Amino acid sequence: MLNLADKQNRQALSKKVKELFDKTQSLPGVQDITEEEIAEEIEAYRREDLKEKWAKGFQEVEEMELTASEISEKD
């Protein structure tokens, strides 16, 4: 019984997702987006993500340096 209910729930969810995709694709301007524009957006996102990772890494290094200097001050 659970498997049947689970399968029906998945089918209903799948139908809702497809309807949402169809509605999204019918919005004005959505069809005007080119593959090139999508690729540019993805690349910009990746560059920004990389910047954030580098910034976090630099921050961690600075925190380690502070900790090391605090330790040497105690010696």
VMD Tcl script that draws the C-alpha trace (Angstrom):
set ca {
  {0.00 0.00 0.00}
  {2.79 2.43 0.84}
  {4.53 1.81 -2.45}
  {1.37 2.60 -4.40}
  {0.79 5.81 -2.40}
  {4.44 6.79 -2.80}
  {4.30 6.18 -6.55}
  {1.12 8.25 -6.84}
  {2.73 11.08 -4.84}
  {5.79 11.04 -7.10}
  {3.59 11.07 -10.21}
  {1.57 14.00 -8.86}
  {4.74 15.90 -7.98}
  {6.21 15.16 -11.39}
  {3.08 16.50 -13.07}
  {3.20 19.71 -10.98}
  {6.87 20.25 -11.81}
  {6.21 19.79 -15.54}
  {3.33 22.28 -15.35}
  {5.61 24.75 -13.59}
  {8.29 24.33 -16.26}
  {5.69 24.85 -18.99}
  {4.42 28.03 -17.31}
  {7.97 29.30 -16.85}
  {8.82 28.71 -20.48}
  {5.73 30.62 -21.58}
  {6.72 33.79 -19.69}
  {7.50 36.75 -21.95}
  {11.21 37.09 -22.60}
  {12.16 33.60 -21.49}
  {12.33 32.31 -25.04}
  {14.52 35.28 -25.97}
  {17.43 34.01 -23.85}
  {20.12 32.40 -25.99}
  {22.36 29.49 -25.13}
  {25.30 31.90 -25.23}
  {23.65 34.15 -22.62}
  {23.00 31.14 -20.40}
  {26.64 30.06 -20.71}
  {27.78 33.61 -19.84}
  {25.55 33.63 -16.75}
  {26.95 30.28 -15.63}
  {30.53 31.45 -16.17}
  {29.88 34.68 -14.24}
  {28.39 32.65 -11.39}
  {31.40 30.35 -11.34}
  {33.82 33.29 -11.31}
  {31.92 34.89 -8.43}
  {31.85 31.57 -6.56}
  {35.59 31.23 -7.10}
  {36.14 34.76 -5.76}
  {34.18 33.88 -2.64}
  {36.20 30.70 -2.14}
  {39.48 32.61 -2.52}
  {38.31 35.33 -0.12}
  {37.33 32.70 2.44}
  {40.69 30.99 2.03}
  {42.57 34.26 2.52}
  {40.48 35.00 5.60}
  {41.31 31.59 7.05}
  {45.03 32.19 6.43}
  {44.83 35.59 8.14}
  {43.08 34.00 11.11}
  {45.79 31.34 11.31}
  {48.47 34.05 11.23}
  {46.74 35.89 14.07}
  {46.58 32.70 16.08}
  {50.27 32.01 15.41}
  {51.27 35.54 16.47}
  {49.15 35.25 19.60}
  {50.92 32.00 20.43}
  {54.39 33.51 19.87}
  {53.48 36.48 22.08}
  {52.69 34.10 24.92}
  {56.13 32.41 24.63}
}
mol new
graphics top color blue
foreach p $ca { graphics top sphere $p radius 0.5 }
foreach p [lrange $ca 0 end-1] q [lrange $ca 1 end] { graphics top cylinder $p $q radius 0.2 }
display resetview
